[in-house]
Amino acid sequence: GTNVVDFGAGHLTDTMKLRDMGINCTPFEPYFLQGTEIDKEASLKIVNDFLDMVETGRHIDTVFISSVFNSVPFKEDREKIAVITSALCDSKTKVICWAMNRKGANWQMIQKDHVNEKSSIKQFPLEYESGTIVGNLSSKPKVQKFHTKEELVEIFRKAFYFVNAKNVGSNVYLEATNPILDVDKLREALEFEFELPYPDGSKMGLSKRAKEVFGKKLNIFL
């Protein structure tokens, strides 16, 4: 479609590619990086522009969630993302989520307890959730979650009536349609996602506006 959302847009690489193709793409990225550091001002502008778009009530053809679920360390937070993206959808919107699975080389290497001593990037499995590792220990430690198809489907089935997923090489490709509206879960998700913390000790501080904007779009009180 011509109106899409890049949810968890990272460096906006895919956003710009889609815009160059003539597609109206709105990014959402709470932690936009300049180099290796979070640019809080730029991040807040991206988020406010996203909320401006939501407030218009514009129909969204597709919501892309590319690699985001690999970088969110806790299941309950991934569930909140699914809830928020479902609130962006109407009956004709499709959500596409793409995440690394446990069939790829990185995960297989970890399972074999293989660490490349010549590499500055070392990865170790964590025990709190299956498929979770911590890496980049020599610079900025980063938790990553490698999914099974079933795990990803379980999350999205709480927010969408129709979910279909398949393994494509080292990734899980998932499509979700027909959103489920749970007002309490949406309120909780917005209060979390739009109050994310920043390194300077502040928070995003946009949960009130997010609830107003999504409430207006969905004609509900949040």
C-alpha positions, 0 to 999 in steps of 0.5 A: 500500500501507499501508507505504511508505518516502520515500527522500530525504525532504527536508523530510518534506513528502510523508512528512507528507502520506502519514501524514495519509492514514493510510499508515505512511510511514517517511522516510530523509533524511540531510540534514534542513534547518531553514531553510537549515542541516542539522540534524544531530541531527534527521537522525540521529534520522530515520536511526535511526528508519529503521533501527529500521523495517528491523530489524523486517523489515516488508514494504514495499509501495512505496519512493518516490524523488522528485527525489533523483536530480537532487540526487546529483551522481555516478552511482556514488552514485546506483547505491548508492541503487538498491542500498540501495532494492533491499535494502528490497524483497521480490518484492511491493515496488515502487520508484518513482523520479521525476526531472527529465529533459532535456525541461523548461524548465530544461534547454532554457534552459541548452542555449540558453545563456540566463542571466537577468541579473535572477535571482539563480539562474544555472545553467551546464552541467558537463562531467564528466557529460552533463545536469549543471549547477551553479546557486545560484551567488549563495548555495550552489552546487548540482549537479543532474543532468537524466536521460534515461530510458535513464540512469535505467533503466541504473542500476536494471537493476543492482539490479532484474530488472524496470524500466520507465520513461517520460517524463511531461512534464519528468520521468522516471517509473520503476518497478522490481520484483524486487530483485537481491541483490549482497552486496558491492555492498550492503555498499559502499553501506551503508558509503558512505551511512551514513557521509556527512559533516556540515558540522561535520567529523563523519560519520554513523557508522551504517554498522556498525548499518546492516549489522547491520540489513540483514543481519538483514532479509535473513538474510545477513552484511554 
